[in-house]
Amino acid sequence: MLPILLLFLNSISLHDPPSQDKQLQPNEAVVVKVKANEAHNRTSVQLQKGQLYEITATGQWKDGTCAATDAAGFKASDCNSPQAGVDLGLSSMEALKRDKSSNWLCLTGSIYNQTSNSFENILPDQQFSIGRSAKIKPAVNGKLVLFANDIVSGYGNNTGQLTVTIKRIQ
């Protein structure tokens, strides 16, 4: 049992913030923290086109006065604000979310194949919804960046973080 446990522990590295770019080998995993108040949570992971990855998330975060949610996020109509009668206007801002088809604060990923470390005002080469768990097969090589789905100017009132595991399946 101990050799299996040691093998498992050796295949996972925990780093926050990421130090250098890493291409995962099959069955290798990396664990990162994704903060709700950061528009671009850079990971050290370089995703490879055509390889299969599984991304899973645990933890909770919240948007302003809405109740805390997990990585699946919430619909605007489900924002349970502890301040009764407060209209947060989220429904009117749906078109401004970074990923319009996903819930508010849904864990979302982007792949950037630019060599720059600055992601401000650069459109991703590929973007996808993750939620609590997703398997992805990237169409491009590039850096994995994770974020809570919100409007670009809306990260200042977000709190909390998720623990995200990125594992290369094949």
GUNU-529684 format. One record per residue (C-alpha): residue in one letter; residue number from 1; x, y, z. Coordinates in pm, 1 decimal, padded with zeros to 6 digits. Each point is the difference from the previous one (the first is absolute). Example, Ala and Ser with C-alpha at 12.3 -4.5 7.8 and 13.67 -1.06 7.14 Angstrom:
2
{aa: A; i: 1; c1: 01230.0; c2: -00450.0; c3: 00780.0}
{aa: S; i: 2; c1: 00137.0; c2: 00344.0; c3: -00066.0}
***
This chain:
170
{aa: M; i: 1; c1: 00000.0; c2: 00000.0; c3: 00000.0}
{aa: L; i: 2; c1: 00281.4; c2: 00244.2; c3: 00087.3}
{aa: P; i: 3; c1: 00166.3; c2: -00019.6; c3: -00346.9}
{aa: I; i: 4; c1: -00334.5; c2: 00081.9; c3: -00164.2}
{aa: L; i: 5; c1: -00054.5; c2: 00294.8; c3: 00233.4}
{aa: L; i: 6; c1: 00352.3; c2: 00130.5; c3: -00067.0}
{aa: L; i: 7; c1: -00053.2; c2: -00038.0; c3: -00375.4}
{aa: F; i: 8; c1: -00327.2; c2: 00194.5; c3: 00028.5}
{aa: L; i: 9; c1: 00159.1; c2: 00277.1; c3: 00208.2}
{aa: N; i: 10; c1: 00290.8; c2: 00027.8; c3: -00243.4}
{aa: S; i: 11; c1: -00241.7; c2: 00045.6; c3: -00291.8}
{aa: I; i: 12; c1: -00168.3; c2: 00306.0; c3: 00155.1}
{aa: S; i: 13; c1: 00170.7; c2: 00330.2; c3: 00060.9}
{aa: L; i: 14; c1: -00158.8; c2: 00284.7; c3: 00194.2}
{aa: H; i: 15; c1: 00119.8; c2: 00345.0; c3: -00090.6}
{aa: D; i: 16; c1: -00148.6; c2: 00341.8; c3: 00047.6}
{aa: P; i: 17; c1: 00098.3; c2: 00209.2; c3: -00184.6}
{aa: P; i: 18; c1: 00125.9; c2: -00210.5; c3: -00292.8}
{aa: S; i: 19; c1: 00373.0; c2: 00023.0; c3: -00051.9}
{aa: Q; i: 20; c1: 00075.7; c2: -00123.7; c3: -00350.3}
{aa: D; i: 21; c1: -00185.7; c2: -00145.4; c3: -00294.6}
{aa: K; i: 22; c1: -00058.6; c2: -00374.6; c3: 00016.6}
{aa: Q; i: 23; c1: -00117.8; c2: -00254.8; c3: -00254.8}
{aa: L; i: 24; c1: -00175.5; c2: -00278.5; c3: 00185.7}
{aa: Q; i: 25; c1: 00081.0; c2: -00361.6; c3: -00076.0}
{aa: P; i: 26; c1: -00278.9; c2: -00262.5; c3: -00021.3}
{aa: N; i: 27; c1: -00158.6; c2: -00051.3; c3: 00346.6}
{aa: E; i: 28; c1: 00191.7; c2: 00296.4; c3: 00144.9}
{aa: A; i: 29; c1: -00198.1; c2: 00261.7; c3: 00192.1}
{aa: V; i: 30; c1: 00055.7; c2: 00350.7; c3: 00131.0}
{aa: V; i: 31; c1: -00206.3; c2: 00169.6; c3: 00271.9}
{aa: V; i: 32; c1: -00048.6; c2: 00377.7; c3: -00010.1}
{aa: K; i: 33; c1: -00203.9; c2: 00262.5; c3: 00186.0}
{aa: V; i: 34; c1: -00238.5; c2: 00213.7; c3: -00205.3}
{aa: K; i: 35; c1: -00103.1; c2: 00327.5; c3: 00163.9}
{aa: A; i: 36; c1: -00342.7; c2: 00146.1; c3: -00071.3}
{aa: N; i: 37; c1: 00130.0; c2: 00356.8; c3: -00001.3}
{aa: E; i: 38; c1: 00262.4; c2: -00054.9; c3: -00271.1}
{aa: A; i: 39; c1: -00099.3; c2: 00033.6; c3: -00364.8}
{aa: H; i: 40; c1: 00293.0; c2: -00217.1; c3: -00114.7}
{aa: N; i: 41; c1: 00119.9; c2: -00280.4; c3: 00229.9}
{aa: R; i: 42; c1: 00308.0; c2: -00119.1; c3: -00184.5}
{aa: T; i: 43; c1: 00091.3; c2: -00363.2; c3: 00043.8}
{aa: S; i: 44; c1: 00337.9; c2: -00143.8; c3: -00083.7}
{aa: V; i: 45; c1: -00167.8; c2: -00253.2; c3: -00229.2}
{aa: Q; i: 46; c1: 00072.6; c2: -00000.5; c3: -00372.9}
{aa: L; i: 47; c1: -00286.0; c2: -00191.4; c3: -00161.5}
{aa: Q; i: 48; c1: 00082.2; c2: -00203.3; c3: -00310.2}
{aa: K; i: 49; c1: -00226.1; c2: -00011.9; c3: -00303.9}
{aa: G; i: 50; c1: -00189.3; c2: -00329.8; c3: -00028.9}
{aa: Q; i: 51; c1: 00089.1; c2: -00128.2; c3: 00349.1}
{aa: L; i: 52; c1: -00278.5; c2: -00080.9; c3: 00247.6}
{aa: Y; i: 53; c1: -00008.4; c2: 00181.4; c3: 00335.5}
{aa: E; i: 54; c1: -00234.0; c2: -00023.1; c3: 00296.7}
{aa: I; i: 55; c1: -00052.4; c2: 00311.1; c3: 00210.7}
{aa: T; i: 56; c1: -00182.2; c2: -00025.7; c3: 00334.9}
{aa: A; i: 57; c1: -00074.6; c2: 00267.3; c3: 00259.1}
{aa: T; i: 58; c1: -00100.3; c2: 00016.1; c3: 00365.1}
{aa: G; i: 59; c1: -00066.1; c2: 00292.8; c3: 00230.3}
{aa: Q; i: 60; c1: -00226.7; c2: 00302.7; c3: -00002.7}
{aa: W; i: 61; c1: 00006.1; c2: 00358.9; c3: -00111.2}
{aa: K; i: 62; c1: -00249.4; c2: 00282.9; c3: -00023.3}
{aa: D; i: 63; c1: -00094.6; c2: 00303.6; c3: -00202.1}
{aa: G; i: 64; c1: -00081.4; c2: 00308.4; c3: 00207.4}
{aa: T; i: 65; c1: -00301.6; c2: -00061.6; c3: 00221.3}
{aa: C; i: 66; c1: -00110.8; c2: -00320.3; c3: -00174.9}
{aa: A; i: 67; c1: 00016.7; c2: -00319.0; c3: 00203.8}
{aa: A; i: 68; c1: 00318.4; c2: -00205.9; c3: -00032.6}
{aa: T; i: 69; c1: 00007.6; c2: -00249.2; c3: -00287.1}
{aa: D; i: 70; c1: 00226.0; c2: -00279.8; c3: -00117.4}
{aa: A; i: 71; c1: 00177.0; c2: -00019.0; c3: -00337.1}
{aa: A; i: 72; c1: -00331.6; c2: -00054.6; c3: -00184.3}
{aa: G; i: 73; c1: -00095.9; c2: 00361.2; c3: 00072.7}
{aa: F; i: 74; c1: -00356.4; c2: 00131.4; c3: 00001.1}
{aa: K; i: 75; c1: -00269.3; c2: 00143.0; c3: -00227.9}
{aa: A; i: 76; c1: -00079.5; c2: 00369.6; c3: 00044.7}
{aa: S; i: 77; c1: -00349.5; c2: -00090.4; c3: 00121.2}
{aa: D; i: 78; c1: 00150.9; c2: -00226.2; c3: 00268.3}
{aa: C; i: 79; c1: 00214.1; c2: 00268.0; c3: 00160.7}
{aa: N; i: 80; c1: -00117.3; c2: -00032.2; c3: 00357.9}
{aa: S; i: 81; c1: 00110.9; c2: 00328.8; c3: 00145.4}
{aa: P; i: 82; c1: -00015.9; c2: 00010.8; c3: 00379.2}
{aa: Q; i: 83; c1: -00125.0; c2: 00358.5; c3: -00044.4}
{aa: A; i: 84; c1: -00371.2; c2: -00059.2; c3: -00067.6}
{aa: G; i: 85; c1: -00143.3; c2: 00205.5; c3: -00280.3}
{aa: V; i: 86; c1: 00337.4; c2: 00090.2; c3: -00153.4}
{aa: D; i: 87; c1: -00008.8; c2: -00010.6; c3: -00380.1}
{aa: L; i: 88; c1: 00356.6; c2: -00065.5; c3: -00108.1}
{aa: G; i: 89; c1: -00083.6; c2: 00045.1; c3: -00366.6}
{aa: L; i: 90; c1: 00186.7; c2: -00313.8; c3: -00104.7}
{aa: S; i: 91; c1: -00265.9; c2: -00095.2; c3: -00254.4}
{aa: S; i: 92; c1: 00056.3; c2: 00324.7; c3: -00188.1}
{aa: M; i: 93; c1: 00376.1; c2: -00069.1; c3: -00013.1}
{aa: E; i: 94; c1: -00011.3; c2: -00353.9; c3: -00144.6}
{aa: A; i: 95; c1: 00137.9; c2: 00121.7; c3: -00334.5}
{aa: L; i: 96; c1: 00307.0; c2: 00141.5; c3: 00175.7}
{aa: K; i: 97; c1: 00118.3; c2: -00329.0; c3: 00155.8}
{aa: R; i: 98; c1: 00326.7; c2: -00130.4; c3: -00142.2}
{aa: D; i: 99; c1: -00165.6; c2: -00333.5; c3: -00083.9}
{aa: K; i: 100; c1: -00357.0; c2: 00090.6; c3: -00085.6}
{aa: S; i: 101; c1: -00126.8; c2: -00358.7; c3: -00009.0}
{aa: S; i: 102; c1: 00126.9; c2: -00092.5; c3: 00350.0}
{aa: N; i: 103; c1: -00130.9; c2: 00085.6; c3: 00345.7}
{aa: W; i: 104; c1: 00127.6; c2: 00294.2; c3: 00199.1}
{aa: L; i: 105; c1: 00319.8; c2: -00103.2; c3: 00185.1}
{aa: C; i: 106; c1: 00017.9; c2: -00331.6; c3: -00186.4}
{aa: L; i: 107; c1: 00363.0; c2: -00116.3; c3: -00007.4}
{aa: T; i: 108; c1: 00115.2; c2: 00073.8; c3: -00353.7}
{aa: G; i: 109; c1: 00324.3; c2: -00064.6; c3: -00185.1}
{aa: S; i: 110; c1: 00183.0; c2: 00172.4; c3: -00280.8}
{aa: I; i: 111; c1: 00296.8; c2: -00106.4; c3: -00206.9}
{aa: Y; i: 112; c1: 00243.6; c2: 00263.2; c3: -00123.4}
{aa: N; i: 113; c1: 00278.2; c2: -00093.5; c3: -00240.0}
{aa: Q; i: 114; c1: 00159.2; c2: 00344.8; c3: 00003.3}
{aa: T; i: 115; c1: 00346.1; c2: 00021.6; c3: 00149.2}
{aa: S; i: 116; c1: -00090.8; c2: 00310.3; c3: 00201.2}
{aa: N; i: 117; c1: -00071.2; c2: -00033.7; c3: 00372.1}
{aa: S; i: 118; c1: -00257.1; c2: 00280.8; c3: -00021.3}
{aa: F; i: 119; c1: -00353.4; c2: -00114.2; c3: -00078.3}
{aa: E; i: 120; c1: -00166.9; c2: 00339.0; c3: 00030.3}
{aa: N; i: 121; c1: -00201.2; c2: 00087.5; c3: -00311.7}
{aa: I; i: 122; c1: 00105.8; c2: -00319.5; c3: -00180.7}
{aa: L; i: 123; c1: -00267.8; c2: -00239.9; c3: -00115.5}
{aa: P; i: 124; c1: 00067.7; c2: -00364.3; c3: 00085.7}
{aa: D; i: 125; c1: 00069.0; c2: -00252.4; c3: -00271.7}
{aa: Q; i: 126; c1: -00252.9; c2: -00233.0; c3: 00163.5}
{aa: Q; i: 127; c1: -00243.7; c2: 00046.4; c3: 00290.0}
{aa: F; i: 128; c1: -00213.0; c2: -00262.2; c3: 00176.8}
{aa: S; i: 129; c1: -00228.3; c2: -00050.7; c3: 00298.2}
{aa: I; i: 130; c1: 00127.7; c2: -00233.4; c3: 00272.7}
{aa: G; i: 131; c1: -00237.7; c2: 00026.8; c3: 00296.8}
{aa: R; i: 132; c1: 00066.9; c2: -00270.7; c3: 00260.3}
{aa: S; i: 133; c1: 00164.3; c2: -00233.1; c3: -00252.0}
{aa: A; i: 134; c1: 00071.3; c2: -00022.6; c3: -00371.7}
{aa: K; i: 135; c1: 00207.4; c2: -00198.5; c3: -00242.6}
{aa: I; i: 136; c1: 00154.6; c2: 00206.2; c3: -00275.9}
{aa: K; i: 137; c1: 00199.5; c2: -00072.7; c3: -00312.3}
{aa: P; i: 138; c1: 00155.4; c2: 00332.0; c3: -00107.6}
{aa: A; i: 139; c1: -00009.4; c2: 00104.8; c3: -00364.5}
{aa: V; i: 140; c1: 00316.8; c2: 00207.8; c3: 00052.4}
{aa: N; i: 141; c1: 00320.7; c2: -00013.0; c3: 00205.2}
{aa: G; i: 142; c1: 00027.4; c2: 00264.0; c3: 00269.2}
{aa: K; i: 143; c1: -00000.8; c2: 00129.0; c3: 00355.7}
{aa: L; i: 144; c1: -00300.5; c2: -00090.4; c3: 00215.3}
{aa: V; i: 145; c1: -00158.9; c2: 00297.1; c3: 00176.1}
{aa: L; i: 146; c1: -00295.8; c2: -00050.3; c3: 00235.6}
{aa: F; i: 147; c1: -00261.1; c2: 00244.8; c3: 00129.5}
{aa: A; i: 148; c1: -00341.2; c2: 00047.8; c3: 00156.0}
{aa: N; i: 149; c1: -00243.8; c2: 00094.7; c3: -00277.9}
{aa: D; i: 150; c1: -00085.7; c2: 00364.6; c3: 00062.7}
{aa: I; i: 151; c1: 00009.9; c2: 00329.6; c3: -00184.2}
{aa: V; i: 152; c1: 00354.5; c2: 00126.4; c3: -00056.6}
{aa: S; i: 153; c1: -00051.1; c2: 00294.9; c3: 00234.5}
{aa: G; i: 154; c1: -00184.2; c2: -00208.0; c3: 00262.7}
{aa: Y; i: 155; c1: 00276.9; c2: -00184.4; c3: 00184.1}
{aa: G; i: 156; c1: 00047.9; c2: 00254.8; c3: 00279.2}
{aa: N; i: 157; c1: -00298.5; c2: -00120.7; c3: 00205.0}
{aa: N; i: 158; c1: 00074.3; c2: -00372.9; c3: -00036.2}
{aa: T; i: 159; c1: 00138.7; c2: -00201.2; c3: 00292.0}
{aa: G; i: 160; c1: 00114.2; c2: -00357.0; c3: 00062.5}
{aa: Q; i: 161; c1: 00199.5; c2: -00250.8; c3: -00198.7}
{aa: L; i: 162; c1: -00014.9; c2: -00347.0; c3: -00147.7}
{aa: T; i: 163; c1: 00251.0; c2: -00281.9; c3: 00011.4}
{aa: V; i: 164; c1: 00035.1; c2: -00127.7; c3: -00355.5}
{aa: T; i: 165; c1: 00164.4; c2: -00321.6; c3: -00115.1}
{aa: I; i: 166; c1: 00121.1; c2: -00017.1; c3: -00359.5}
{aa: K; i: 167; c1: 00082.7; c2: -00352.3; c3: -00112.2}
{aa: R; i: 168; c1: 00117.6; c2: -00121.7; c3: -00338.7}
{aa: I; i: 169; c1: -00189.2; c2: -00318.5; c3: -00082.9}
{aa: Q; i: 170; c1: 00182.8; c2: -00087.7; c3: -00323.1}
***
